[in-house]
Amino acid sequence: MTSESTFLSSHLLQKLVEMAEEHERLTEKSSDLELMKNPTQMTKLLRELGALGKTVDLYNEYKSLEETEAEARQILESGEEDDLKALAQEELEECALKREKCSLALKEQLISTPEDNTHKAIVEVRPGTGGDEAGLFAADLYRMYEKYAEIRGWSVEIMDSHPTEIGGFKEMIFSISGQDVFRFMKYESGTHRVQRVPKTETSGRIHTSAATVAVLPEVEAVEIDIKTSDLRVDTFRSSGPGGQSVNKTSSAVRMTHIPTGIVVSMQDEKSQHKNRAKALRLMRSRVYAKFTEEEREKRDSTRRNQIGTGDRSQRIRTYNFPQNRVTDHRIGLTLHSLGGIMEGDLDELLMALDEANKEELIKQL
């Protein structure tokens, strides 16, 4: 065998062999006539196949390049003519470069998660410490994400909102759909801190307040099965800013997942049916996130807090208005372009976080 350890360790190669075998097993299973009668299970299987497919294709390419290199080495070590050896040397160098790129692509595939390929995310923004100013900052964060989504060509749907009388939010829950949504938006999970002179401040003093952001992959029913018997649904009248009633009928919905105790409330729509549907979407994502986190903890009970863990207690970023400065504390990146960032220019921040996360995970491989 050639010196594959230069590119992929024996441990990773063994993992790739197992993934190729699993892909073959699922391919055979997909032709099962009984399975075809169950659209839900078939959809789930096809998604698993799709997730494995790209990795297996890259692995096959890697093996093919490895074989080509071995043949080129044989020519170089044989008594062939110089012209043929020169061609073999050229092919060997070309294959080495291609295999290096292929190994990097494989590592990136191995560190990617099913959630990263989710093109829908549910974002929850809530004020933290800071009173009215925290609510105003929560509204600023929502508008920042809305503008970023517009720049990237993503679509935004408000699921539930609780505005304050002065233009802030007590809570804002919305869905974002588009290419690579969760891959990049997951880095926004955590505590965002702002330092500025509030609109409500008359003496010009700088205040520090905060808002929390949670980003969950929006999952389909096929990915997590929530039984109707596990849900308790209560209805109540929705209310507007300051608590005043805005609906005389009980259209608002409070949904409780009995096994986990997770509670979701939804009142943005005037229709109880629509609120129930939105509540179920959010419930799926929250239950999925809880189960995923529990599995992650089981696999590595001593893991460190990495970039993108979604820990809402973690202070991830500070927005300093007097200094026109934004600092992301996870990677120590400071940008003096706060105005543009608040207008949705988040690419530099999120790309840097994604690259740092990728490098860290590849090291762990």
KEKE-3310 file (N, C-alpha, C; in steps of 0.2 Angstrom, whole numbers, plus 5000, padded with zeros to 4 digits):
npx = (5004:5002:5009:4997:4995:5001:4991:4977:4973:4975:4964:4954:4953:4948:4935:4930:4929:4919:4908:4906:4902:4890:4883:4882:4874:4862:4858:4855:4844:4835:4828:4819:4803:4793:4797:4795:4782:4780:4781:4787:4797:4805:4808:4816:4827:4832:4837:4847:4855:4859:4866:4877:4882:4890:4902:4906:4908:4919:4928:4930:4936:4948:4954:4956:4965:4975:4979:4983:4994:5002:5004:5012:5023:5028:5033:5043:5052:5055:5064:5061:5060:5068:5059:5046:5047:5048:5036:5028:5033:5028:5014:5013:5016:5006:4995:4997:4995:4981:4976:4979:4970:4958:4958:4957:4944:4937:4939:4932:4920:4918:4918:4906:4889:4872:4864:4870:4868:4855:4843:4834:4831:4827:4826:4827:4826:4829:4827:4840:4849:4846:4834:4822:4831:4838:4827:4826:4838:4837:4827:4835:4844:4836:4832:4845:4848:4837:4841:4853:4849:4842:4852:4859:4850:4840:4825:4813:4802:4791:4787:4782:4780:4783:4781:4787:4780:4789:4795:4804:4807:4800:4801:4806:4803:4808:4808:4821:4825:4835:4850:4863:4859:4858:4871:4879:4871:4871:4881:4877:4871:4870:4875:4873:4881:4879:4885:4881:4874:4858:4842:4833:4840:4844:4855:4866:4874:4884:4877:4877:4870:4861:4856:4849:4852:4845:4848:4841:4840:4828:4818:4810:4795:4798:4811:4810:4799:4785:4774:4756:4750:4759:4759:4752:4740:4735:4724:4722:4718:4726:4738:4743:4756:4761:4751:4738:4723:4721:4713:4698:4694:4700:4713:4727:4740:4747:4759:4764:4777:4776:4785:4798:4795:4796:4790:4780:4774:4762:4756:4755:4747:4730:4723:4719:4722:4733:4742:4744:4750:4762:4767:4770:4780:4790:4791:4796:4809:4815:4814:4821:4834:4836:4837:4848:4858:4859:4863:4876:4882:4883:4892:4903:4907:4916:4918:4924:4918:4914:4916:4900:4892:4880:4877:4868:4871:4883:4894:4896:4898:4902:4895:4901:4896:4900:4914:4913:4914:4915:4917:4921:4921:4924:4934:4942:4941:4941:4931:4931:4918:4905:4893:4890:4889:4877:4869:4867:4879:4886:4895:4909:4912:4905:4910:4924:4922:4916:4927:4937:4930:4930:4944:4947:4939:4944:4957:4954:4950)
npy = (4994:5011:5027:5032:5037:5050:5057:5053:5046:5029:5026:5035:5030:5017:5021:5027:5015:5008:5017:5016:5003:5004:5012:5004:4994:5001:5005:4993:4990:5000:4995:4987:4980:4980:4991:5001:5004:5011:5027:5037:5030:5027:5040:5044:5035:5037:5050:5047:5040:5050:5058:5050:5048:5058:5057:5044:5044:5053:5045:5034:5041:5045:5032:5028:5037:5034:5021:5024:5032:5021:5013:5022:5024:5011:5011:5020:5014:5003:4996:5005:5016:5032:5043:5038:5036:5050:5054:5046:5052:5064:5062:5056:5067:5075:5067:5066:5079:5080:5070:5075:5086:5079:5072:5082:5087:5076:5075:5087:5082:5072:5079:5086:5089:5081:5092:5103:5102:5106:5116:5125:5135:5139:5153:5161:5175:5184:5197:5200:5205:5222:5228:5239:5243:5232:5225:5233:5231:5217:5218:5225:5215:5206:5213:5214:5201:5199:5207:5202:5189:5194:5199:5187:5180:5172:5167:5174:5170:5176:5168:5170:5184:5196:5211:5227:5242:5252:5249:5238:5221:5208:5195:5186:5175:5167:5160:5155:5151:5143:5141:5133:5139:5134:5130:5142:5151:5145:5149:5160:5157:5161:5173:5189:5205:5222:5238:5255:5271:5272:5275:5278:5285:5299:5306:5304:5293:5278:5262:5244:5230:5215:5202:5186:5173:5159:5146:5134:5119:5117:5104:5090:5081:5068:5066:5067:5059:5064:5059:5061:5058:5061:5075:5089:5101:5117:5131:5149:5166:5178:5191:5208:5221:5226:5218:5219:5213:5206:5198:5191:5178:5161:5159:5158:5146:5134:5122:5107:5096:5081:5070:5077:5089:5101:5117:5126:5141:5149:5163:5172:5171:5174:5163:5148:5136:5138:5143:5132:5124:5130:5130:5116:5115:5122:5115:5102:5105:5110:5098:5089:5096:5094:5080:5078:5085:5078:5065:5069:5073:5060:5054:5061:5066:5074:5085:5100:5117:5121:5131:5137:5128:5132:5136:5145:5153:5157:5171:5177:5188:5206:5221:5237:5252:5266:5265:5260:5246:5228:5213:5197:5185:5171:5168:5179:5189:5206:5219:5234:5240:5242:5248:5243:5229:5229:5232:5220:5215:5202:5192:5192:5190:5177:5169:5168:5162:5150:5144:5144:5134:5123:5120:5117:5106:5097:5095:5088:5076)
npz = (5000:4997:5003:5012:5024:5024:5020:5024:5040:5046:5054:5050:5037:5039:5044:5033:5025:5032:5030:5017:5015:5023:5014:5003:5009:5012:4999:4993:5002:4998:4987:4992:4992:5001:5009:5001:5001:5012:5013:5022:5029:5018:5012:5023:5022:5009:5011:5020:5012:5002:5010:5013:5001:4994:5001:5000:4986:4985:4992:4984:4973:4979:4982:4969:4964:4972:4967:4955:4958:4963:4952:4944:4952:4951:4938:4938:4946:4938:4924:4913:4899:4898:4894:4897:4910:4914:4911:4920:4932:4931:4931:4944:4953:4949:4953:4967:4971:4968:4976:4989:4989:4988:5000:5009:5006:5010:5023:5027:5024:5033:5045:5044:5049:5049:5052:5047:5034:5033:5027:5033:5047:5063:5072:5088:5097:5111:5124:5136:5151:5155:5154:5145:5135:5132:5126:5114:5108:5105:5095:5086:5083:5077:5065:5059:5056:5047:5037:5033:5028:5017:5009:5007:4999:5006:5013:5025:5038:5050:5065:5078:5088:5101:5103:5111:5118:5115:5103:5104:5107:5117:5114:5099:5087:5072:5056:5045:5028:5015:5005:5014:5027:5041:5043:5043:5052:5064:5071:5078:5089:5107:5119:5116:5118:5121:5120:5122:5121:5127:5119:5128:5137:5146:5151:5143:5146:5144:5142:5146:5139:5135:5124:5120:5109:5100:5089:5079:5070:5058:5058:5048:5049:5046:5051:5065:5076:5083:5094:5094:5106:5115:5117:5125:5122:5125:5124:5122:5124:5114:5116:5115:5114:5130:5136:5133:5127:5111:5103:5103:5103:5108:5101:5102:5106:5117:5118:5125:5127:5134:5138:5138:5144:5137:5132:5121:5115:5105:5096:5086:5074:5069:5067:5076:5071:5062:5072:5079:5070:5068:5081:5082:5072:5078:5090:5086:5082:5094:5102:5094:5095:5108:5110:5101:5107:5119:5115:5110:5121:5128:5119:5121:5136:5142:5134:5127:5126:5111:5096:5090:5098:5103:5115:5126:5137:5135:5132:5117:5108:5107:5104:5102:5101:5103:5099:5087:5085:5084:5092:5091:5103:5103:5093:5095:5086:5080:5073:5065:5060:5063:5059:5046:5049:5057:5047:5041:5035:5038:5033:5034:5047:5050:5040:5045:5057:5053:5046:5057:5065:5057:5055:5068:5071:5061:5066:5077:5071)
capx = (5000:5006:5009:4991:4995:5002:4984:4972:4975:4972:4958:4949:4952:4943:4929:4927:4927:4913:4903:4905:4898:4884:4880:4880:4868:4856:4857:4851:4838:4831:4825:4814:4796:4790:4799:4792:4775:4781:4784:4790:4804:4808:4811:4822:4832:4835:4841:4853:4859:4861:4871:4883:4884:4896:4908:4908:4911:4926:4933:4932:4941:4954:4957:4958:4971:4980:4981:4987:5001:5006:5007:5017:5029:5031:5036:5049:5056:5057:5069:5058:5064:5068:5053:5041:5048:5047:5028:5026:5035:5023:5008:5014:5016:4999:4990:4998:4991:4974:4974:4979:4964:4953:4958:4954:4937:4934:4939:4927:4913:4918:4916:4900:4884:4866:4861:4874:4865:4848:4842:4830:4833:4822:4830:4824:4829:4825:4831:4843:4849:4846:4827:4819:4836:4839:4822:4827:4844:4834:4824:4841:4847:4832:4833:4852:4847:4833:4845:4858:4845:4840:4858:4861:4844:4836:4818:4812:4795:4790:4783:4779:4783:4780:4784:4786:4777:4794:4799:4808:4804:4801:4803:4805:4804:4807:4811:4825:4826:4839:4856:4868:4856:4860:4879:4882:4867:4872:4886:4874:4868:4873:4873:4876:4881:4879:4888:4879:4869:4851:4838:4829:4845:4844:4861:4871:4879:4884:4875:4878:4864:4862:4851:4851:4850:4845:4847:4839:4839:4821:4817:4804:4792:4801:4817:4809:4792:4782:4767:4751:4748:4765:4758:4746:4739:4730:4722:4721:4718:4732:4738:4748:4761:4758:4747:4731:4720:4720:4709:4692:4694:4706:4717:4734:4741:4752:4760:4769:4779:4776:4791:4803:4793:4797:4784:4780:4768:4762:4750:4756:4742:4723:4720:4721:4725:4740:4747:4746:4755:4769:4770:4772:4786:4795:4792:4800:4816:4817:4815:4827:4840:4837:4839:4854:4863:4860:4868:4882:4885:4885:4898:4909:4905:4921:4920:4925:4913:4917:4912:4894:4889:4874:4876:4865:4874:4890:4894:4899:4900:4901:4894:4902:4894:4905:4920:4911:4918:4912:4922:4918:4926:4926:4940:4946:4941:4938:4930:4928:4913:4898:4887:4889:4887:4870:4865:4867:4885:4889:4899:4916:4912:4903:4915:4929:4919:4916:4934:4940:4927:4932:4951:4947:4936:4949:4962:4951:4950)
capy = (5000:5018:5031:5035:5041:5057:5061:5051:5041:5022:5027:5038:5026:5012:5024:5027:5009:5007:5021:5014:4997:5006:5015:4998:4991:5006:5005:4987:4991:5005:4992:4983:4982:4982:4998:5006:5005:5016:5033:5040:5027:5027:5046:5044:5031:5041:5056:5044:5038:5056:5061:5046:5047:5062:5055:5038:5046:5056:5040:5030:5045:5044:5025:5028:5041:5030:5016:5027:5033:5015:5011:5027:5022:5005:5013:5024:5009:4998:4998:5008:5021:5039:5047:5035:5038:5057:5054:5043:5056:5070:5059:5055:5073:5077:5063:5068:5086:5079:5066:5080:5090:5075:5070:5088:5087:5070:5077:5091:5079:5069:5084:5090:5085:5082:5098:5108:5102:5108:5123:5129:5136:5143:5158:5164:5181:5187:5202:5198:5210:5228:5231:5241:5244:5225:5223:5237:5227:5211:5221:5227:5209:5203:5217:5213:5194:5200:5210:5197:5185:5197:5199:5180:5177:5168:5170:5175:5170:5177:5163:5172:5190:5200:5218:5231:5248:5257:5247:5232:5214:5203:5189:5186:5169:5167:5154:5157:5146:5145:5137:5134:5143:5132:5130:5149:5154:5141:5153:5166:5155:5163:5179:5195:5210:5229:5244:5261:5276:5270:5280:5280:5288:5307:5309:5302:5287:5271:5256:5238:5226:5209:5198:5179:5170:5152:5144:5127:5117:5115:5097:5088:5076:5062:5066:5065:5057:5066:5056:5065:5056:5064:5082:5092:5107:5122:5137:5155:5172:5181:5198:5212:5225:5228:5213:5221:5208:5208:5193:5189:5171:5158:5157:5156:5139:5132:5115:5104:5089:5078:5067:5081:5095:5107:5120:5131:5145:5153:5167:5177:5171:5174:5156:5143:5130:5141:5144:5125:5121:5134:5127:5110:5115:5124:5109:5097:5108:5110:5091:5087:5099:5091:5073:5078:5087:5072:5060:5072:5072:5053:5052:5065:5069:5079:5089:5107:5121:5123:5136:5134:5123:5134:5137:5152:5156:5159:5177:5176:5194:5212:5227:5243:5258:5272:5263:5257:5240:5222:5208:5190:5182:5164:5168:5185:5194:5212:5222:5241:5241:5240:5250:5238:5223:5230:5232:5213:5213:5197:5187:5191:5187:5171:5165:5167:5157:5143:5142:5142:5128:5118:5119:5114:5099:5093:5093:5082:5070)
capz = (5000:4997:5010:5013:5031:5023:5019:5029:5045:5046:5058:5045:5031:5042:5045:5026:5023:5035:5027:5010:5017:5025:5008:4999:5012:5011:4992:4993:5005:4995:4982:4996:4990:5007:5011:4996:5003:5018:5011:5027:5030:5011:5012:5028:5019:5004:5014:5023:5006:5000:5015:5013:4994:4992:5005:4996:4979:4986:4994:4978:4969:4983:4981:4962:4964:4976:4963:4949:4960:4964:4945:4942:4956:4948:4932:4940:4949:4933:4919:4907:4896:4902:4892:4900:4917:4915:4911:4926:4937:4931:4934:4951:4956:4948:4958:4974:4973:4968:4982:4995:4989:4990:5007:5013:5005:5014:5030:5028:5024:5039:5051:5043:5052:5046:5053:5043:5027:5034:5023:5036:5054:5068:5076:5094:5100:5117:5128:5142:5156:5152:5153:5139:5131:5130:5121:5108:5105:5102:5089:5081:5081:5072:5059:5057:5053:5042:5031:5031:5024:5011:5006:5004:4995:5010:5015:5032:5040:5057:5068:5084:5090:5106:5103:5117:5116:5112:5097:5105:5107:5122:5111:5092:5084:5065:5052:5039:5023:5010:5005:5020:5032:5047:5043:5046:5057:5070:5075:5081:5096:5112:5122:5112:5122:5117:5124:5119:5124:5125:5117:5134:5142:5145:5153:5139:5149:5140:5146:5144:5140:5132:5121:5119:5102:5099:5082:5079:5063:5057:5055:5046:5053:5045:5055:5072:5076:5089:5094:5097:5113:5120:5117:5128:5119:5128:5120:5126:5120:5112:5119:5111:5118:5137:5139:5131:5123:5104:5100:5108:5103:5110:5095:5104:5107:5121:5117:5130:5125:5140:5140:5139:5148:5133:5131:5116:5114:5098:5096:5081:5069:5071:5067:5080:5067:5060:5077:5081:5065:5069:5087:5081:5069:5083:5095:5083:5082:5101:5104:5090:5097:5115:5109:5098:5113:5124:5111:5109:5128:5129:5115:5124:5142:5144:5128:5128:5123:5104:5092:5087:5102:5104:5123:5126:5142:5133:5129:5111:5104:5110:5099:5105:5097:5103:5096:5080:5086:5085:5094:5093:5108:5102:5089:5096:5080:5081:5066:5066:5054:5066:5055:5041:5052:5059:5041:5038:5032:5042:5030:5036:5054:5050:5037:5049:5062:5050:5045:5063:5067:5052:5057:5075:5070:5057:5071:5081:5067)
cpx = (5004:5005:5003:4991:4997:4996:4979:4975:4972:4965:4952:4948:4947:4936:4926:4925:4920:4907:4901:4901:4891:4880:4878:4874:4862:4854:4853:4844:4833:4826:4820:4807:4792:4791:4796:4785:4775:4784:4789:4797:4808:4812:4817:4828:4836:4839:4848:4858:4862:4867:4878:4886:4890:4902:4910:4911:4918:4931:4935:4937:4948:4958:4959:4964:4977:4983:4985:4994:5005:5008:5012:5024:5033:5035:5043:5054:5058:5062:5066:5062:5063:5061:5047:5041:5047:5039:5025:5027:5030:5016:5008:5013:5009:4994:4991:4995:4983:4972:4974:4972:4958:4953:4956:4947:4934:4934:4933:4920:4912:4916:4909:4894:4877:4863:4864:4871:4857:4847:4836:4832:4828:4827:4825:4828:4825:4830:4834:4843:4849:4839:4825:4825:4838:4833:4823:4833:4841:4831:4830:4844:4843:4832:4840:4851:4843:4837:4850:4855:4843:4846:4860:4855:4840:4829:4817:4804:4795:4785:4779:4783:4779:4783:4782:4783:4782:4798:4803:4804:4805:4803:4802:4807:4803:4810:4815:4826:4830:4846:4861:4866:4859:4868:4882:4878:4868:4877:4884:4871:4873:4871:4877:4875:4882:4881:4886:4875:4862:4847:4834:4834:4845:4851:4867:4876:4878:4882:4877:4872:4865:4855:4853:4848:4850:4844:4846:4838:4831:4820:4810:4801:4795:4808:4816:4801:4790:4775:4762:4749:4754:4764:4751:4745:4733:4729:4721:4720:4724:4732:4744:4753:4757:4753:4740:4729:4719:4716:4704:4691:4700:4710:4724:4734:4747:4753:4765:4770:4780:4782:4797:4802:4794:4790:4785:4774:4768:4756:4750:4750:4735:4720:4723:4725:4732:4745:4749:4751:4762:4772:4773:4779:4792:4797:4797:4807:4819:4818:4820:4833:4841:4840:4846:4860:4864:4864:4875:4886:4887:4891:4904:4907:4909:4922:4920:4920:4917:4913:4906:4891:4882:4872:4874:4868:4881:4890:4899:4902:4898:4900:4895:4901:4898:4911:4919:4915:4914:4917:4918:4923:4928:4933:4944:4946:4937:4937:4928:4923:4906:4892:4885:4886:4879:4866:4865:4873:4889:4894:4906:4917:4910:4907:4921:4928:4919:4923:4938:4937:4929:4939:4951:4945:4941:4955:4960:4951:4956)
cpy = (5006:5021:5035:5039:5048:5061:5059:5045:5034:5022:5029:5034:5020:5015:5025:5021:5007:5011:5019:5007:4999:5009:5009:4995:4995:5006:4999:4987:4995:5001:4987:4985:4984:4989:5003:5008:5010:5022:5037:5037:5027:5034:5047:5040:5034:5047:5053:5042:5044:5059:5057:5046:5051:5060:5049:5039:5049:5050:5036:5034:5044:5038:5025:5031:5037:5024:5018:5029:5027:5013:5016:5025:5015:5006:5016:5019:5003:5000:5001:5014:5028:5043:5044:5036:5045:5058:5052:5048:5062:5068:5058:5061:5076:5074:5065:5074:5084:5075:5070:5084:5086:5073:5076:5088:5081:5072:5082:5088:5075:5073:5087:5085:5086:5089:5104:5108:5104:5115:5127:5129:5140:5147:5161:5169:5184:5192:5198:5203:5217:5232:5233:5241:5237:5223:5227:5233:5221:5213:5222:5221:5206:5206:5215:5206:5195:5202:5206:5192:5187:5197:5192:5177:5172:5171:5169:5174:5171:5172:5166:5178:5193:5206:5222:5238:5253:5254:5241:5226:5211:5196:5189:5179:5169:5161:5157:5151:5148:5141:5139:5138:5141:5132:5136:5152:5151:5145:5159:5164:5157:5170:5185:5201:5217:5234:5251:5265:5274:5276:5283:5284:5295:5310:5308:5296:5281:5266:5250:5233:5220:5206:5191:5177:5163:5150:5137:5125:5115:5109:5095:5082:5069:5061:5065:5064:5059:5064:5061:5064:5059:5072:5084:5099:5111:5128:5142:5160:5176:5188:5202:5216:5227:5224:5214:5215:5210:5203:5191:5181:5167:5155:5155:5149:5138:5125:5113:5097:5085:5074:5071:5087:5101:5110:5125:5134:5149:5157:5172:5177:5172:5168:5152:5138:5132:5141:5137:5122:5124:5131:5120:5110:5117:5118:5104:5099:5108:5103:5088:5089:5096:5084:5073:5080:5081:5067:5063:5072:5065:5051:5055:5069:5074:5084:5096:5111:5124:5129:5133:5129:5126:5136:5145:5156:5159:5166:5177:5182:5200:5217:5233:5249:5264:5271:5260:5250:5234:5217:5202:5186:5175:5164:5174:5189:5200:5216:5229:5243:5239:5242:5245:5232:5223:5230:5225:5211:5208:5192:5186:5188:5179:5166:5163:5162:5150:5140:5140:5135:5122:5116:5115:5107:5094:5091:5088:5076:5066)
cpz = (5000:5003:5011:5020:5030:5022:5024:5033:5044:5049:5053:5039:5033:5042:5038:5023:5025:5032:5020:5010:5018:5019:5004:5002:5011:5004:4991:4996:5002:4989:4985:4994:4996:5010:5007:4998:5009:5016:5016:5028:5024:5011:5017:5025:5014:5006:5017:5017:5003:5004:5014:5006:4992:4995:5001:4989:4980:4988:4988:4974:4973:4982:4973:4961:4967:4971:4957:4951:4961:4957:4943:4946:4953:4942:4933:4943:4944:4929:4913:4905:4899:4900:4896:4908:4919:4915:4917:4932:4937:4933:4941:4955:4955:4953:4965:4976:4973:4974:4989:4995:4991:4997:5011:5012:5009:5021:5032:5028:5030:5045:5050:5047:5048:5046:5049:5036:5027:5031:5027:5044:5057:5072:5082:5097:5106:5121:5134:5147:5152:5151:5146:5133:5128:5125:5114:5105:5102:5096:5084:5079:5075:5065:5055:5053:5047:5035:5029:5026:5017:5006:5003:5000:4999:5011:5022:5033:5048:5060:5074:5086:5096:5107:5109:5114:5113:5106:5098:5105:5114:5120:5103:5090:5076:5062:5046:5034:5017:5010:5011:5026:5039:5048:5046:5051:5064:5075:5079:5088:5102:5115:5118:5117:5118:5122:5120:5123:5122:5123:5123:5139:5141:5146:5148:5141:5145:5145:5142:5145:5135:5129:5120:5112:5102:5092:5082:5072:5063:5054:5053:5050:5052:5049:5062:5073:5083:5089:5097:5104:5118:5120:5121:5125:5122:5124:5125:5122:5120:5115:5115:5116:5125:5140:5137:5126:5115:5100:5105:5108:5105:5104:5097:5107:5112:5121:5122:5127:5132:5142:5141:5144:5144:5131:5126:5116:5108:5098:5090:5076:5073:5071:5072:5077:5064:5066:5080:5076:5066:5076:5086:5077:5074:5088:5092:5083:5089:5103:5101:5093:5104:5114:5106:5103:5118:5121:5111:5116:5130:5125:5118:5130:5144:5139:5130:5124:5116:5101:5089:5092:5104:5111:5124:5132:5140:5129:5123:5107:5108:5104:5103:5100:5097:5099:5089:5080:5087:5087:5095:5097:5107:5098:5090:5090:5081:5074:5068:5060:5057:5062:5050:5043:5054:5053:5038:5035:5037:5039:5033:5043:5053:5046:5041:5055:5059:5049:5051:5066:5063:5054:5064:5074:5066:5062:5075:5078:5068)
residu = (MET:THR:SER:GLU:SER:THR:PHE:LEU:SER:SER:HIS:LEU:LEU:GLN:LYS:LEU:VAL:GLU:MET:ALA:GLU:GLU:HIS:GLU:ARG:LEU:THR:GLU:LYS:SER:SER:ASP:LEU:GLU:LEU:MET:LYS:ASN:PRO:THR:GLN:MET:THR:LYS:LEU:LEU:ARG:GLU:LEU:GLY:ALA:LEU:GLY:LYS:THR:VAL:ASP:LEU:TYR:ASN:GLU:TYR:LYS:SER:LEU:GLU:GLU:THR:GLU:ALA:GLU:ALA:ARG:GLN:ILE:LEU:GLU:SER:GLY:GLU:GLU:ASP:ASP:LEU:LYS:ALA:LEU:ALA:GLN:GLU:GLU:LEU:GLU:GLU:CYS:ALA:LEU:LYS:ARG:GLU:LYS:CYS:SER:LEU:ALA:LEU:LYS:GLU:GLN:LEU:ILE:SER:THR:PRO:GLU:ASP:ASN:THR:HIS:LYS:ALA:ILE:VAL:GLU:VAL:ARG:PRO:GLY:THR:GLY:GLY:ASP:GLU:ALA:GLY:LEU:PHE:ALA:ALA:ASP:LEU:TYR:ARG:MET:TYR:GLU:LYS:TYR:ALA:GLU:ILE:ARG:GLY:TRP:SER:VAL:GLU:ILE:MET:ASP:SER:HIS:PRO:THR:GLU:ILE:GLY:GLY:PHE:LYS:GLU:MET:ILE:PHE:SER:ILE:SER:GLY:GLN:ASP:VAL:PHE:ARG:PHE:MET:LYS:TYR:GLU:SER:GLY:THR:HIS:ARG:VAL:GLN:ARG:VAL:PRO:LYS:THR:GLU:THR:SER:GLY:ARG:ILE:HIS:THR:SER:ALA:ALA:THR:VAL:ALA:VAL:LEU:PRO:GLU:VAL:GLU:ALA:VAL:GLU:ILE:ASP:ILE:LYS:THR:SER:ASP:LEU:ARG:VAL:ASP:THR:PHE:ARG:SER:SER:GLY:PRO:GLY:GLY:GLN:SER:VAL:ASN:LYS:THR:SER:SER:ALA:VAL:ARG:MET:THR:HIS:ILE:PRO:THR:GLY:ILE:VAL:VAL:SER:MET:GLN:ASP:GLU:LYS:SER:GLN:HIS:LYS:ASN:ARG:ALA:LYS:ALA:LEU:ARG:LEU:MET:ARG:SER:ARG:VAL:TYR:ALA:LYS:PHE:THR:GLU:GLU:GLU:ARG:GLU:LYS:ARG:ASP:SER:THR:ARG:ARG:ASN:GLN:ILE:GLY:THR:GLY:ASP:ARG:SER:GLN:ARG:ILE:ARG:THR:TYR:ASN:PHE:PRO:GLN:ASN:ARG:VAL:THR:ASP:HIS:ARG:ILE:GLY:LEU:THR:LEU:HIS:SER:LEU:GLY:GLY:ILE:MET:GLU:GLY:ASP:LEU:ASP:GLU:LEU:LEU:MET:ALA:LEU:ASP:GLU:ALA:ASN:LYS:GLU:GLU:LEU:ILE:LYS:GLN:LEU)
# end
